[in-house]
Amino acid sequence: MRPQFIAPELCKLKKEVFDDEDWIFEEKFDGIRCIAVKKGKQVSLYSRNQKRLEFPEIQTALQKTKKDFVADGEIVAFEGKVTSFAKLQQRKDSKIKAYLYLFDLLVFDGEDLRKMPLIERKQQLKNQIAFGGPIRYTTHVKGKGRAFFKRAEKRKLEGIIGKNAHAPYTSRRTTQWLKFKCTHRQELVIGGYTDPKHSRIGFGALLVGYYARGKFQYAGKIGTGYTEKTLKSLKKRLEGIERKTCPFSKKPKEQSAHFVSPTLVCEVGFTEWTKDGKLRHPTFLGLRNDKPAKKVRREQ
């Protein structure tokens, strides 16, 4: 099989963590999903929606594996000992180190491994890929999901991933991969912004929403989590997609609201959803370019 992009397997959100000897549990990284494709001397990195990713040091390190392959993983940066998507967003303007944590091997040396049980694919991954430097192997625990989740909470991780150890690899969202979140995170689409007040620059708050039954639902405004640089750069992008009409199915009652075409996706941290479907205490974590806006749904 020729090495080429393979759409990733995606997780379903589940609330209750469980113990099961037929399942393995991994850390849920706070980064960018990555499909790594090596063909000859060329290494290509793709986001989950097949956009090219440029991390030269990771691509160079993957060349140390002599055979061609397709592997699944996550590109991360660290804030202390914890992976941080916000930190990874700052990479362009600093010397922040990026790492690729690989957790699955889909194709190796022309052989399609996707029908193999996950636990066997992980063993192949560990044996065949040249790990070291920015390339790291994703460890797991077998069976004991509850204890693993408690440790993740103590470490203040985003969450954990549970995977059926005997399942094949499927390029869709599936119940064979489950995510359990320690903190509330949600991808949302920017539909507008408000004017800044007092000494604030750029804008005051982002107006965000998600798609449900074909309609763009308003989810509230985000006024915190921005650096001065983000306020300036994001304001320029928002001005470039500004529109006169409201994109939300129901117009927000925010004063000084400016509306934009709903094309930009952002990652948001928050405490909970209110009864009327709004975010409580939301914080902006960064823009995402690895998911189309139209596919953003409220995670249940």
Buried (B, 14 or more C-beta within 10 A) or exposed (E): BEBEEBEBBBBEEEEEBBEBEEBBBBBBBBBBBBBBBBEEEEBBBBBBEEEEBEBEBBBEBBEEBEBBBBBBBBBBBBBEEBBBBBBBBBBEEEEBEBBBBBBBBBBBEEEEBBEBBBBEBBEBBBEBBEBEBBBBBBEBBBBBBEEBBBEBEEEEBBBBBBBBBEBBBBEEEBEBBBBBBBEBBBBBBBBBBBBBEEEBEBBBBBBBBBBEEEEBBBBBBBBEBBEEEBBEEBBEEBEEEEEEEBBBBEEBEBEEBBBBBBBBBBBBBBEEBEEEBBBEEBBBBBBBEBBEBEEBEBBE
